[in-house]
Amino acid sequence: MLNKISHLAKSAFKPKQLLLRQNGDVSMFTLPSSLQVSLLCAAVGAVCWVSVSSYGYVQQQEQIQTLEKQRLVAESNWQLEKQQLEQKLAEQTKTLQDLSQQQNLLEGLVEALPESVATPTTSGQQATQKDEFEEQSKNLADKQTSLLNHIENSITARASELHTHLDEIGLDKQLTLSPVAQGGPYHQLDTQHISADYLSVIDKLVELNELEQMITLLPDSMPVKQEKFYVSSQFGYRKDPITGRRAMHKGVDLAGWHKTDIHAPAAGTVKKAGKNGGYGKFVEIEHANGLVTRFGHLHTIKVKKGQKVKKSDVIALMGSTGRSTSTHLHYEVLQNGKHINPIKLAKVLSRVQ
């Protein structure tokens, strides 16, 4: 077999003679068969090496391109996931901020409720676990909404109760909502980030607190201590004690011992202090919301015109001056010139405070 291959090689690659001429000299070189075969093998080997190397290079470049594409896809997916996580984090942060603000508002509402309104319990539950964040935040939001509704219903019920009692007395409800002197540092409420439901409850609470405050300024007690008088003549129609004819009694008569102390039923300013016709010695005090109290048949006046008095200050002593048959205090209450039953006023106000 080897002999055949050798014979074929010698037949295909017969020795060759090369003639080289240089400067007139001729040289001859002989290329034997073995050298030709070696050169051919070397050429074939070189071609094969170049082919294999080129193929390997192409494969390597394709792998690099594939890896680069995979890297770009992975980076794109990572960026997308990052954006989604950032968006979710922003949403959760906003939810927590809203819940925290609502919780603070609810606690502020509860703190500002008047004592006459039952104080509900605020929920301080916080969403702590990521996988339960949405469920817990929703539960907390639902509890806050329920608490807000409870507060609103309590405020509405109390305001309705007060208005009903004011109607019973005959007082002007609009006047009782007039603001009184107030002050202090100004802390503006950021209403742009507070829902309309919360703002509505805040407004209702402000009105209720103003109403409660104004009621405390009304003459809610009788001007004579309870154990030191009895009602000798009621408010309304009666038989006049002097003429015996039908007459309208625009106040109440409180009978008691001579020189019994008479107290201011509410804070106010003395508008009149002196003699006043059938009233005898007389005092008139102006209070908030157009309310005026009058005191007649006094023995001694203890205040002067223009003087400011506080509730329960002694303003006079009981007597029987003017158009009077015996020692008593004639007591009147008016609002904007309209007479109000003083006993009814005191009884109703004592129920709502």
C-alpha positions in Angstrom: 0.0 0.0 0.0 2.8 2.4 0.9 4.6 1.4 -2.2 1.5 2.3 -4.3 1.2 5.6 -2.7 4.9 6.3 -3.2 4.6 5.2 -6.8 1.6 7.5 -7.4 3.4 10.4 -5.7 6.5 9.9 -7.9 4.3 9.7 -11.0 2.4 12.9 -10.1 5.4 14.8 -8.8 8.2 13.9 -11.1 11.5 15.7 -10.4 11.6 19.2 -11.9 14.5 21.1 -13.0 14.6 24.9 -12.6 17.0 27.0 -14.7 17.9 30.4 -13.2 19.9 32.9 -15.3 21.7 35.7 -13.6 24.4 38.0 -15.0 24.8 35.6 -18.0 25.3 32.6 -15.7 22.8 29.8 -15.8 22.1 27.7 -12.8 20.0 24.6 -12.6 18.1 23.4 -9.5 16.4 20.1 -9.3 13.1 19.8 -7.3 12.8 16.2 -6.2 9.4 14.6 -5.8 9.7 14.5 -2.0 10.2 18.2 -1.9 7.2 18.9 -4.1 5.1 16.6 -1.9 6.3 18.4 1.2 5.6 21.8 -0.3 2.1 20.7 -1.3 1.4 19.3 2.1 2.7 22.5 3.7 0.4 24.6 1.4 -2.6 22.3 2.1 -1.8 22.5 5.8 -1.6 26.3 5.7 -4.9 26.5 3.9 -6.5 24.1 6.4 -5.1 26.1 9.3 -6.4 29.4 7.9 -9.8 27.8 7.3 -10.0 26.4 10.8 -8.8 29.6 12.3 -11.2 31.7 10.3 -14.1 29.4 11.3 -13.1 29.6 14.9 -12.9 33.4 14.7 -16.3 33.6 13.1 -17.7 31.3 15.8 -16.1 33.4 18.5 -17.5 36.6 17.1 -21.0 35.1 16.9 -20.7 34.0 20.5 -19.6 37.4 21.5 -22.6 39.0 19.6 -25.0 36.5 21.2 -23.6 37.2 24.7 -23.8 41.0 24.0 -27.5 40.6 22.9 -28.2 38.6 26.0 -26.5 41.2 28.1 -28.5 44.0 26.5 -31.8 42.1 27.0 -30.9 41.4 30.6 -30.0 45.0 31.2 -33.2 46.1 29.6 -35.2 43.7 31.7 -33.3 44.9 34.8 -34.0 48.5 34.0 -37.7 47.7 33.4 -37.9 45.8 36.7 -36.1 48.6 38.4 -38.6 51.2 37.1 -41.5 49.0 38.2 -40.0 48.6 41.7 -39.4 52.4 41.9 -42.9 53.1 40.7 -44.3 50.6 43.3 -42.2 52.1 46.0 -43.3 55.6 45.1 -47.0 54.5 45.1 -46.5 52.8 48.5 -44.7 55.8 49.9 -47.6 58.0 48.7 -50.1 55.7 50.2 -48.2 55.8 53.5 -48.0 59.5 53.4 -51.8 59.8 52.7 -52.6 57.3 55.5 -50.3 59.2 57.9 -51.8 62.5 57.0 -55.3 61.1 57.4 -54.3 59.6 60.7 -53.0 62.9 61.9 -56.1 64.7 60.8 -58.3 62.1 62.6 -56.3 62.5 65.8 -56.6 66.2 65.4 -60.4 66.0 64.9 -60.7 63.7 68.0 -58.6 66.1 70.1 -60.7 69.1 68.9 -64.1 67.4 69.7 -66.0 69.2 72.4 -66.5 67.3 75.7 -70.1 66.9 74.9 -69.2 64.6 72.0 -68.1 61.0 72.8 -64.5 60.5 71.9 -63.9 57.6 69.5 -60.6 55.6 69.5 -58.2 56.2 66.6 -56.5 53.2 65.0 -52.7 53.3 65.0 -52.2 50.1 63.0 -49.4 50.4 60.5 -48.7 48.2 57.4 -45.3 46.6 58.0 -44.9 43.6 55.7 -44.2 44.1 52.0 -46.3 41.1 50.9 -49.2 42.4 53.0 -48.8 46.1 52.3 -51.8 46.6 50.0 -54.1 44.6 52.2 -53.0 46.2 55.4 -53.0 49.7 53.9 -56.5 49.1 52.6 -57.7 47.8 56.0 -56.2 50.9 57.6 -57.8 53.2 55.1 -61.2 51.5 55.6 -60.8 51.9 59.4 -60.0 55.6 59.0 -63.0 56.1 56.7 -65.2 54.4 59.3 -63.8 56.6 62.1 -64.2 59.7 60.0 -67.9 58.8 59.4 -68.3 58.1 63.1 -66.9 61.5 64.0 -69.0 63.3 61.4 -72.2 61.6 62.6 -71.3 62.5 66.2 -70.7 66.1 65.2 -73.9 66.3 63.2 -75.9 64.8 66.0 -74.5 67.2 68.6 -75.1 70.2 66.4 -78.6 69.1 65.7 -79.2 68.7 69.4 -77.9 72.2 70.1 -80.0 73.8 67.3 -83.1 72.0 68.6 -82.6 73.4 72.1 -81.9 76.9 70.7 -85.2 76.6 68.7 -86.9 75.6 72.0 -85.5 78.7 73.7 -86.3 81.0 70.8 -82.7 82.2 70.2 -81.4 83.3 66.8 -79.1 80.4 65.7 -77.2 82.4 63.2 -76.1 84.9 65.8 -74.8 82.1 68.1 -72.3 81.2 65.3 -70.7 84.6 65.4 -66.9 84.3 66.0 -65.5 85.6 69.3 -62.0 87.1 69.8 -59.3 84.6 68.9 -55.6 84.6 68.1 -52.4 82.7 68.3 -49.7 81.5 65.8 -50.9 80.9 62.3 -50.5 77.4 60.9 -52.0 77.1 57.5 -53.8 73.9 56.6 -52.6 72.3 53.3 -56.0 71.9 51.9 -54.7 70.9 48.4 -53.6 67.5 49.7 -56.7 66.8 51.9 -59.7 65.1 50.6 -63.1 66.9 50.4 -64.5 64.4 53.0 -62.0 65.4 55.6 -62.4 69.2 54.8 -66.1 68.9 55.2 -65.8 67.3 58.7 -63.2 69.9 59.7 -65.7 72.7 58.7 -68.5 71.0 60.6 -66.3 70.6 63.7 -65.2 74.3 63.5 -68.9 75.3 63.5 -69.8 73.0 66.3 -66.9 74.3 68.5 -68.0 77.9 67.8 -71.5 77.0 68.7 -70.4 75.3 71.9 -68.2 78.2 72.8 -71.0 80.8 72.2 -73.4 78.8 74.3 -71.0 79.1 77.2 -71.3 82.9 76.9 -75.1 82.9 77.2 -76.8 83.7 80.6 -77.3 80.0 81.5 -77.9 80.5 85.2 -80.3 82.5 87.4 -78.9 85.7 88.9 -79.8 84.6 92.5 -78.4 81.4 94.1 -81.0 78.6 94.0 -81.4 78.3 97.8 -82.1 82.0 98.2 -85.1 82.6 96.0 -88.4 81.3 94.8 -90.3 82.3 91.6 -93.1 84.5 92.7 -94.3 85.4 89.1 -93.7 83.5 85.9 -92.9 84.7 82.4 -95.9 85.5 80.2 -99.5 86.5 80.7 -100.6 87.1 84.3 -102.9 89.3 86.4 -101.0 92.5 87.3 -100.4 92.6 91.1 -101.3 96.2 91.4 -104.1 96.8 88.9 -105.5 93.3 88.8 -105.8 93.4 85.1 -104.5 91.0 82.4 -100.9 91.9 81.5 -97.9 90.5 79.8 -95.0 89.9 82.2 -91.8 90.0 80.1 -89.6 88.6 82.8 -89.7 86.6 86.0 -90.0 87.7 89.6 -87.6 86.0 92.0 -88.6 86.7 95.6 -86.0 86.4 98.4 -84.6 88.1 101.5 -83.9 91.8 101.6 -80.4 92.6 100.3 -79.8 89.2 98.8 -76.8 89.1 96.4 -77.7 89.4 92.7 -75.1 87.9 90.3 -74.3 88.5 86.7 -75.6 85.4 84.8 -72.9 85.7 82.1 -70.0 88.0 81.2 -70.8 91.3 79.7 -70.7 95.1 79.8 -73.0 97.3 82.0 -75.1 99.5 79.7 -77.3 101.1 82.4 -77.0 101.5 86.1 -79.4 103.8 88.0 -83.1 104.6 88.4 -85.4 103.6 85.5 -89.1 104.5 86.1 -91.2 101.5 87.3 -88.1 99.3 87.4 -86.8 101.4 90.3 -83.1 101.0 90.8 -82.1 99.2 87.6 -79.1 97.5 85.9 -78.8 96.4 82.3 -76.0 94.2 81.0 -75.1 93.6 77.3 -73.8 90.1 76.5 -72.5 88.3 73.4 -74.8 87.8 70.4 -77.2 90.7 71.0 -78.3 89.3 74.4 -79.3 91.7 77.2 -80.2 91.0 80.8 -82.2 93.5 83.0 -82.5 93.6 86.7 -85.2 95.8 88.5 -86.4 96.8 91.9 -82.9 96.7 93.3 -82.0 98.0 96.8 -78.3 98.7 96.0 -76.4 98.9 92.7 -72.8 97.5 92.9 -71.7 98.3 89.3 -71.3 101.4 87.1 -72.2 102.1 83.4 -69.4 100.8 81.1 -68.0 98.4 83.6 -67.1 94.9 82.4 -68.4 92.1 84.6 -67.6 88.4 84.7 -70.1 85.6 85.3 -71.2 85.4 89.0 -69.9 88.9 89.9 -72.2 90.5 92.4 -73.9 93.4 90.6 -76.6 94.5 93.1 -78.7 93.6 96.2 -82.3 92.6 96.1 -84.9 95.3 97.1 -88.3 96.6 96.4 -87.8 100.0 94.6 -90.0 101.3 91.8 -93.4 99.6 90.9 -93.1 96.8 93.4 -95.2 95.4 96.2 -92.5 93.4 98.1 -88.9 92.4 98.0 -88.0 90.6 94.8 -85.9 90.8 91.7 -87.5 91.4 88.3 -85.3 89.6 85.8 -85.5 89.9 82.0 -83.6 88.4 79.1 -83.7 89.8 75.6 -82.1 89.0 72.2 -82.2 91.9 69.7 -85.1 93.4 71.5 -87.1 90.1 71.7 -87.9 88.9 75.2 -87.0 85.3 76.1 -88.2 83.3 79.1 -85.3 83.4 81.5 -86.2 80.2 83.4 -86.6 78.2 80.2 -83.3 79.6 78.9 -81.5 78.5 82.1 -83.1 75.0 82.2 -82.4 74.3 78.5 -78.8 75.5 78.6 -78.2 73.4 81.7 -79.2 70.3 79.8 -76.9 70.9 76.8 -73.8 71.8 78.7 
